Amino acid sequence: MVAVVLGAVTAAVVAPERPVTACGPDFPTNMIVRRADALATMWDGSFVEEAGKLAAISDTDRAAFSRAPLQMPASAREQALYSAAAKSFHAGDLDAAARGFRSLLRLPAKERRRLSVAAAYSLGRTLSSHWKSDGAIAAFREVRALAQAGFVDDQSLATSSLGEEARVERTQRGDLVRAVHLYAQEAALDGPDGALSLLAIVREITSRERTALYRDDVGTKLLALYFYTRRSEIADAEQVTWERELTKRATTEARGAAYLAAAAYRNGNWEAAADLASRCHHTPIATWVQAKLALRDGDRARAEVLLREVERARIAGNPPDSDLPAYSLDEDPRSLVRGELGLLALADQRFTEAADWFARGTRMVEAAYVAERVMSPDELLVAVRRTEDARRAGPPKLTDGEDAEEVCNLWEPAVGDHAYCWGTSLREIYARRLVRLHRYAEALDAFADSPNADDAKQLIAAMKRADASSGIERAEHLYRASRTLRRKGMEIAGTEVGPDWSAYDGNYERETLCMPSPTAGYARFAEPDSDEYQDPSDGCTLPTKADAAFVSVLEAARVGASAPEIDQRFSYRYAASRLAETAANLVPPGSQAYAQTLCWAALYARRDRTRVDELYATYLRNRGESLGGEFGESCEEPDFHAARTFEADQQQRRIERTLAAARSRAWTWPRIRAAAWRHKRWLGLPVIAFLLLLLVRRRSGASLGTL
């Protein structure tokens, strides 16, 4: 019944705090690639977040308004009075409703502890509906007094009463400044509508109303905050006017000088930004501006000191249980300042510290880059051991239907547990790196308790057996290793970042920064305002000169040394292809095993047409028979058993063919008889020849007798 009577304050409509992506991954900025930009760019700020800091709230009030409500039933009399008043309210009889709520509030205190706060709040709304502003304001103040006295406030009505009183002050009394103060108090107490109401006011006020606010510290600070965080909502023609007005009035920390300093910095007015920021001593945003200005002056040490102050101030993002959208990484101040500290540590060759700063800021891609490509294996091992306890402790408490892997979200800084997520990721990065370095014994230890342990054992066992054998036996083990590597290579040998992007399960790839030559440095740079960052020679992203200043020689050397053997997209596929090719070279070229292992080598590397063509040319050179379109597309299991006896079988077949040929040429009686039968029409020729011979001899004898 209470909820029905109280209703809900009409919420102010505001633009979302961040743009919404319709579909597909909304990748955050890779701070590693555009380092100078990341360090120079000022946080956009959050009107809603900062509005909660406009008013000072005493610890007593904050404790009273956030106190856990007492669990007690309403007395029979107060429930009856409240129900009757509520019925009158819904019937439109506001006078009767007001009388009923007042009757409840006149009961002895011990008889109305459950519903007094609700009755006072409802009385205030009832009177404000009649435009009885004095009575309404008195009722809303009584709400807060009752809550402070310990009466039950299970719906946070004390906080909401500030907004209700502010509405009366503005709409019925015309006191805009008083309304702003009340809304600011509501926002400071995390009331649902305080900040949004302030935003609605600033969007709607006239120039005359702005002048009234400029006469008040909180009002001026509110306008400076709006100018800093929502300047794009102000018409271009009006922005000059706003800036001129604020320059005259936002002159102290209490009047929003920090917000105006941030706005001046973003507008490129460095002198004004420095002057305004110097007037603020307790404002993280002003300190952040000073850190940016120190970087512009080349003073990295001072910038880092200031950034650490900002980080300790713990500027928070939108509460995860609020109606506002959660921050993205590029909008969350915690993530940004920790990322900036990571960049400075990286430039100063404090690689382990850099990785940890990035991880604490949920900049997991940047953290993985440092761990995988810049830290040495020994440094990585130390980091893994340091995070082992957190990893073994397991993920934070999961909600229903939530998977442990979902806790470690790449894009939402408010999600997950830093220690567990980073420890888990670090261990996997280390284990896969050991596999790529062929440090198999250490890799097995690193993969212990990993979901990929069995596949890693299978690959490593095959490689060890291959190293301990030779000939066709070695070929068979290499082939088995290649199959495992191709099937589970992303999980047991892939790089977390480029070129394989295991961080995204290989589904996406992102830009990577070109590294300088160890001897000659960078040959060319990207222009600061150009979109043409890509180096056409190898596809990496060229830095500007300002970016390159944050890339150390040691970092470049380590990135080169830590690259996979085949530094191409899905490098493990090429590694598997090479294993299969090596296996093919160990078996007889004419065997089925040779043809099929080469076929598998081509199938693994089918993304690279040049590689496939080279393998096919090798196949043709050694086999001489064409497979057409089947090569590298449909492969059979190699028959290594037949390959072991291939040479002997070939020799035996050659002997058998020779003997068969010899036997086919021998003149045996069956062959003669068969030949005679085939040529039987010629059998009369010898008889005829014999008769002719007799005839000739007889005639010769007769001739001699006559002589």
ChimeraX attribute file (.defattr): number of C-alpha atoms within 10 A of each C-alpha:
attribute: neighborCount
match mode: 1-to-1
recipient: residues
	/A:1	10
	/A:2	14
	/A:3	9
	/A:4	9
	/A:5	20
	/A:6	18
	/A:7	10
	/A:8	9
	/A:9	11
	/A:10	8
	/A:11	12
	/A:12	15
	/A:13	10
	/A:14	13
	/A:15	12
	/A:16	10
	/A:17	20
	/A:18	14
	/A:19	9
	/A:20	9
	/A:21	8
	/A:22	7
	/A:23	6
	/A:24	6
	/A:25	9
	/A:26	11
	/A:27	12
	/A:28	15
	/A:29	14
	/A:30	19
	/A:31	21
	/A:32	23
	/A:33	21
	/A:34	20
	/A:35	22
	/A:36	23
	/A:37	14
	/A:38	21
	/A:39	22
	/A:40	17
	/A:41	13
	/A:42	19
	/A:43	19
	/A:44	16
	/A:45	22
	/A:46	22
	/A:47	20
	/A:48	23
	/A:49	18
	/A:50	20
	/A:51	25
	/A:52	20
	/A:53	14
	/A:54	24
	/A:55	18
	/A:56	11
	/A:57	15
	/A:58	9
	/A:59	9
	/A:60	9
	/A:61	17
	/A:62	15
	/A:63	13
	/A:64	19
	/A:65	21
	/A:66	16
	/A:67	16
	/A:68	12
	/A:69	16
	/A:70	13
	/A:71	9
	/A:72	9
	/A:73	10
	/A:74	16
	/A:75	14
	/A:76	10
	/A:77	13
	/A:78	22
	/A:79	17
	/A:80	14
	/A:81	21
	/A:82	27
	/A:83	18
	/A:84	15
	/A:85	28
	/A:86	26
	/A:87	18
	/A:88	18
	/A:89	20
	/A:90	12
	/A:91	11
	/A:92	12
	/A:93	14
	/A:94	21
	/A:95	14
	/A:96	17
	/A:97	26
	/A:98	22
	/A:99	15
	/A:100	23
	/A:101	27
	/A:102	19
	/A:103	15
	/A:104	23
	/A:105	22
	/A:106	11
	/A:107	14
	/A:108	9
	/A:109	12
	/A:110	9
	/A:111	17
	/A:112	22
	/A:113	24
	/A:114	23
	/A:115	25
	/A:116	28
	/A:117	29
	/A:118	26
	/A:119	29
	/A:120	28
	/A:121	26
	/A:122	29
	/A:123	29
	/A:124	29
	/A:125	28
	/A:126	25
	/A:127	21
	/A:128	21
	/A:129	13
	/A:130	12
	/A:131	15
	/A:132	15
	/A:133	20
	/A:134	15
	/A:135	17
	/A:136	25
	/A:137	23
	/A:138	15
	/A:139	26
	/A:140	27
	/A:141	18
	/A:142	19
	/A:143	29
	/A:144	25
	/A:145	16
	/A:146	19
	/A:147	25
	/A:148	19
	/A:149	11
	/A:150	15
	/A:151	22
	/A:152	24
	/A:153	27
	/A:154	19
	/A:155	14
	/A:156	20
	/A:157	24
	/A:158	30
	/A:159	30
	/A:160	26
	/A:161	27
	/A:162	26
	/A:163	28
	/A:164	24
	/A:165	24
	/A:166	29
	/A:167	23
	/A:168	23
	/A:169	21
	/A:170	16
	/A:171	13
	/A:172	14
	/A:173	15
	/A:174	12
	/A:175	15
	/A:176	21
	/A:177	22
	/A:178	20
	/A:179	25
	/A:180	29
	/A:181	21
	/A:182	24
	/A:183	32
	/A:184	30
	/A:185	25
	/A:186	28
	/A:187	29
	/A:188	22
	/A:189	24
	/A:190	20
	/A:191	22
	/A:192	19
	/A:193	20
	/A:194	30
	/A:195	26
	/A:196	20
	/A:197	25
	/A:198	24
	/A:199	22
	/A:200	15
	/A:201	17
	/A:202	17
	/A:203	14
	/A:204	9
	/A:205	13
	/A:206	11
	/A:207	11
	/A:208	9
	/A:209	14
	/A:210	18
	/A:211	14
	/A:212	15
	/A:213	21
	/A:214	22
	/A:215	12
	/A:216	17
	/A:217	19
	/A:218	21
	/A:219	25
	/A:220	25
	/A:221	28
	/A:222	27
	/A:223	24
	/A:224	29
	/A:225	27
	/A:226	26
	/A:227	23
	/A:228	23
	/A:229	21
	/A:230	18
	/A:231	15
	/A:232	11
	/A:233	12
	/A:234	14
	/A:235	9
	/A:236	10
	/A:237	8
	/A:238	9
	/A:239	15
	/A:240	12
	/A:241	12
	/A:242	17
	/A:243	16
	/A:244	10
	/A:245	17
	/A:246	21
	/A:247	17
	/A:248	9
	/A:249	18
	/A:250	25
	/A:251	21
	/A:252	16
	/A:253	21
	/A:254	16
	/A:255	24
	/A:256	28
	/A:257	30
	/A:258	33
	/A:259	30
	/A:260	30
	/A:261	32
	/A:262	33
	/A:263	25
	/A:264	22
	/A:265	24
	/A:266	18
	/A:267	10
	/A:268	11
	/A:269	13
	/A:270	18
	/A:271	13
	/A:272	17
	/A:273	25
	/A:274	20
	/A:275	14
	/A:276	27
	/A:277	28
	/A:278	18
	/A:279	17
	/A:280	20
	/A:281	11
	/A:282	11
	/A:283	18
	/A:284	20
	/A:285	23
	/A:286	28
	/A:287	24
	/A:288	24
	/A:289	32
	/A:290	25
	/A:291	26
	/A:292	26
	/A:293	20
	/A:294	18
	/A:295	18
	/A:296	15
	/A:297	10
	/A:298	11
	/A:299	13
	/A:300	17
	/A:301	14
	/A:302	16
	/A:303	26
	/A:304	20
	/A:305	13
	/A:306	21
	/A:307	23
	/A:308	18
	/A:309	16
	/A:310	22
	/A:311	18
	/A:312	11
	/A:313	14
	/A:314	12
	/A:315	16
	/A:316	15
	/A:317	22
	/A:318	17
	/A:319	14
	/A:320	12
	/A:321	8
	/A:322	10
	/A:323	9
	/A:324	16
	/A:325	16
	/A:326	21
	/A:327	22
	/A:328	20
	/A:329	22
	/A:330	21
	/A:331	19
	/A:332	23
	/A:333	25
	/A:334	23
	/A:335	27
	/A:336	24
	/A:337	26
	/A:338	24
	/A:339	30
	/A:340	25
	/A:341	24
	/A:342	31
	/A:343	28
	/A:344	23
	/A:345	20
	/A:346	23
	/A:347	21
	/A:348	17
	/A:349	19
	/A:350	14
	/A:351	24
	/A:352	21
	/A:353	19
	/A:354	27
	/A:355	31
	/A:356	27
	/A:357	26
	/A:358	28
	/A:359	25
	/A:360	22
	/A:361	26
	/A:362	30
	/A:363	28
	/A:364	27
	/A:365	25
	/A:366	26
	/A:367	28
	/A:368	24
	/A:369	21
	/A:370	27
	/A:371	25
	/A:372	26
	/A:373	24
	/A:374	26
	/A:375	24
	/A:376	17
	/A:377	17
	/A:378	10
	/A:379	13
	/A:380	22
	/A:381	16
	/A:382	12
	/A:383	21
	/A:384	22
	/A:385	14
	/A:386	12
	/A:387	18
	/A:388	17
	/A:389	13
	/A:390	18
	/A:391	20
	/A:392	12
	/A:393	10
	/A:394	15
	/A:395	20
	/A:396	15
	/A:397	11
	/A:398	12
	/A:399	9
	/A:400	6
	/A:401	6
	/A:402	10
	/A:403	11
	/A:404	15
	/A:405	11
	/A:406	11
	/A:407	20
	/A:408	23
	/A:409	15
	/A:410	18
	/A:411	18
	/A:412	18
	/A:413	25
	/A:414	22
	/A:415	15
	/A:416	22
	/A:417	20
	/A:418	21
	/A:419	20
	/A:420	22
	/A:421	25
	/A:422	26
	/A:423	24
	/A:424	22
	/A:425	20
	/A:426	25
	/A:427	23
	/A:428	24
	/A:429	27
	/A:430	23
	/A:431	27
	/A:432	25
	/A:433	25
	/A:434	21
	/A:435	21
	/A:436	20
	/A:437	15
	/A:438	13
	/A:439	13
	/A:440	20
	/A:441	13
	/A:442	13
	/A:443	24
	/A:444	20
	/A:445	12
	/A:446	21
	/A:447	22
	/A:448	15
	/A:449	11
	/A:450	15
	/A:451	11
	/A:452	14
	/A:453	18
	/A:454	15
	/A:455	18
	/A:456	27
	/A:457	18
	/A:458	14
	/A:459	24
	/A:460	22
	/A:461	16
	/A:462	21
	/A:463	22
	/A:464	16
	/A:465	16
	/A:466	22
	/A:467	12
	/A:468	11
	/A:469	14
	/A:470	13
	/A:471	14
	/A:472	21
	/A:473	20
	/A:474	22
	/A:475	26
	/A:476	27
	/A:477	25
	/A:478	28
	/A:479	28
	/A:480	21
	/A:481	24
	/A:482	31
	/A:483	21
	/A:484	19
	/A:485	28
	/A:486	20
	/A:487	16
	/A:488	18
	/A:489	25
	/A:490	22
	/A:491	22
	/A:492	29
	/A:493	29
	/A:494	29
	/A:495	30
	/A:496	29
	/A:497	25
	/A:498	25
	/A:499	22
	/A:500	26
	/A:501	20
	/A:502	22
	/A:503	21
	/A:504	14
	/A:505	13
	/A:506	18
	/A:507	9
	/A:508	11
	/A:509	16
	/A:510	13
	/A:511	17
	/A:512	18
	/A:513	20
	/A:514	20
	/A:515	21
	/A:516	21
	/A:517	13
	/A:518	12
	/A:519	7
	/A:520	7
	/A:521	12
	/A:522	15
	/A:523	8
	/A:524	12
	/A:525	17
	/A:526	18
	/A:527	14
	/A:528	16
	/A:529	8
	/A:530	8
	/A:531	8
	/A:532	11
	/A:533	20
	/A:534	17
	/A:535	16
	/A:536	9
	/A:537	6
	/A:538	9
	/A:539	13
	/A:540	17
	/A:541	20
	/A:542	27
	/A:543	28
	/A:544	21
	/A:545	15
	/A:546	16
	/A:547	21
	/A:548	22
	/A:549	12
	/A:550	21
	/A:551	21
	/A:552	15
	/A:553	17
	/A:554	14
	/A:555	22
	/A:556	18
	/A:557	16
	/A:558	16
	/A:559	18
	/A:560	16
	/A:561	13
	/A:562	17
	/A:563	19
	/A:564	21
	/A:565	13
	/A:566	14
	/A:567	13
	/A:568	15
	/A:569	17
	/A:570	23
	/A:571	24
	/A:572	31
	/A:573	29
	/A:574	26
	/A:575	23
	/A:576	26
	/A:577	30
	/A:578	21
	/A:579	24
	/A:580	29
	/A:581	23
	/A:582	18
	/A:583	27
	/A:584	28
	/A:585	15
	/A:586	19
	/A:587	24
	/A:588	19
	/A:589	18
	/A:590	16
	/A:591	21
	/A:592	19
	/A:593	28
	/A:594	26
	/A:595	24
	/A:596	22
	/A:597	31
	/A:598	28
	/A:599	29
	/A:600	28
	/A:601	32
	/A:602	28
	/A:603	19
	/A:604	26
	/A:605	24
	/A:606	18
	/A:607	14
	/A:608	12
	/A:609	11
	/A:610	11
	/A:611	16
	/A:612	22
	/A:613	15
	/A:614	11
	/A:615	21
	/A:616	22
	/A:617	14
	/A:618	14
	/A:619	23
	/A:620	13
	/A:621	11
	/A:622	14
	/A:623	15
	/A:624	11
	/A:625	9
	/A:626	12
	/A:627	13
	/A:628	8
	/A:629	8
	/A:630	10
	/A:631	22
	/A:632	23
	/A:633	12
	/A:634	11
	/A:635	17
	/A:636	12
	/A:637	11
	/A:638	21
	/A:639	15
	/A:640	19
	/A:641	12
	/A:642	13
	/A:643	22
	/A:644	17
	/A:645	12
	/A:646	19
	/A:647	14
	/A:648	11
	/A:649	13
	/A:650	13
	/A:651	11
	/A:652	12
	/A:653	12
	/A:654	12
	/A:655	12
	/A:656	12
	/A:657	12
	/A:658	12
	/A:659	11
	/A:660	11
	/A:661	11
	/A:662	10
	/A:663	11
	/A:664	10
	/A:665	9
	/A:666	9
	/A:667	9
	/A:668	10
	/A:669	9
	/A:670	9
	/A:671	13
	/A:672	11
	/A:673	12
	/A:674	12
	/A:675	11
	/A:676	13
	/A:677	12
	/A:678	10
	/A:679	10
	/A:680	11
	/A:681	9
	/A:682	10
	/A:683	11
	/A:684	9
	/A:685	9
	/A:686	10
	/A:687	10
	/A:688	11
	/A:689	11
	/A:690	11
	/A:691	11
	/A:692	12
	/A:693	11
	/A:694	12
	/A:695	11
	/A:696	11
	/A:697	12
	/A:698	11
	/A:699	10
	/A:700	11
	/A:701	10
	/A:702	10
	/A:703	10
	/A:704	8
	/A:705	7
	/A:706	6
	/A:707	5
